[in-house]
Amino acid sequence: MTPPPARRRSTDAPPAPRHRRPTRWQARARDAALAGTDLLSLGAGSVVTTVDDPATGRAVVPAAADDGRPQAARQPARTPTPTPTPTCTPASLEERAAAVLVVGLPGVTRADAPLAAQVTALGVGGVFLSESNVVSRRQTTALTAGLRTQAGRPLLVTTDEESGRVALMRTVVGSGPSPRRMAARETPQEVRERAAQTGAVLAEIGVDVDLAPVLDLDDGPSGGVIGDRSFSADPQEAADYGIAFAAGLADAGVVPTIKHFPGHGRSTVDSHARSALVPATLDDLTATDLLPFQQAVDAGAPVVMMNHLQYAALDPDLPASLSPKAYALLRDMGFEGVAITDSVGMGAVNLRWDFPEATVRAVAAGADAVLTTDGAHAQRMRDALVEAVRTGRLPEERLSEAAARVTALAGGDPRAFGCVDVTLPTLDVPTAGRPTTDQPTTVPPSDEATAALPAPDPSR
């Protein structure tokens, strides 16, 4: 196991949790308000020197001494208002709007398929591959290479390979144990090595982002909504194993995604069908569900997936994926990477808002990338973002920031694309120092039946 972080001495006053501290925007607003107060006080308390007019006996302000210069020349010099000079021209609004979309390609196995050609021509930021896209290792490699060639921009190729029952690349990666089984039988270092082997195969076939691991807490039935997809119900154990899995993927050059923020383990409701309210207080979430996410963020997690549950402590009527308070909580924890929604085609969202409306709401709330498992909706989603900016509903700066982050994640130049300087975090997890051992990706006997079942909807 990776060594635990150094403990704070009992005599030290514990710092406030990150999400309880003022955000940088709140701090700037506070400082600006104080500065304005100081200026107003100075104006009210300024002293004007007067002299008595010998003719009237009244106090008057003395005229400025005539120094021989014209009157205009004796006026206080005014700082001219600077004329903005454009130093950067961003990509078109349409291009930036398309860049925040990550879309699935149901049934597509060749890059020249109509749907693949449509979404790459649109300029989407990424594609999502599921089991229906995979026939063989060679075919999948050709598919990802072809998609990138015709994209015309840096393109993310994502999938969902958790091991266990959610393993969309099982055809090429092979079957593996569930995360719960890994935590029961292996050390974090062994899980890291296993994930590195999975990541090496993903990288070889052209996948550069894995929408895993799960950091949710759950010790309920294995087949539950989260169930054995969770490493543990214990926050620290879930953190240790989840971060180890993420580090293994990163070791192989694949970007990991921690999910489902701010924690799905408290709900037994499947958000593919509908949403549900999590009644926990923020203190309860901080002490349990948020702990693995905080440790992963502190370690440099580059991508976080937002879930579709509603939280009484945040926005009770909005799923986290569309909740400004949920994204604010994530950023206040120190996260500076890419925030991506779970699929907006899931019932918890799609039964209330269609794809275009959900996309606008998500980006306005703070999402950098919006996931849908069906790219047929991509153009309507893009057009809705463009219209929202033009009507003032969505700040253009917010869209540019999101597009810049996705572009940076894909290896592009965020400033050249969105005129926004972006630096994404990089996962940095020291190894435990144990010698590396071969860990074949095989299924333990108790997982055979689970691995044989069809994988659930890939948008989890």
Buried (B, 14 or more C-beta within 10 A) or exposed (E): EBEEEEEEEEEEEEEEBBBEBEEEEEEEEEEEEEEEEEEEEEEEEEEEEEEEEEEEEEEEEEEEEEEEEEEEEEEEEEEEEEEEEEEEEBBEBBBBBBBBBBBBBBEBBBBEBEBBBBBBEBBBBBBBBBBBBBEEBEBBBBBBBBBBEBBEBBBBBBBBBBBBBBBBBBBBBBBBBBBBBBBBEBBBBBBBBBBBBBBBBBBBBBBBBBBBBBBBBBBBEBEBBBBBBBBBBBBEBBBBBBBBBBBBBBBBEBBBBBBBBBBBBBBBBBBBEBBBEBEBEBEBBBEBBBBBBBBBBBBBBBBBBBBBBBBEBBBEEBBBBBBBBBBBBBBBBEBBBBBBBBBBBBBBBBEBBBBBBBBBBBBBBBBBBBBBBBBBBBBEBBBBBBBBBEEEEBEBEBBBBBBBBBBBBBEBEBBEBBBBEBEBBEBEBEEBEEEEEEBEBEBBEEBEEBBEEEBBBBBB
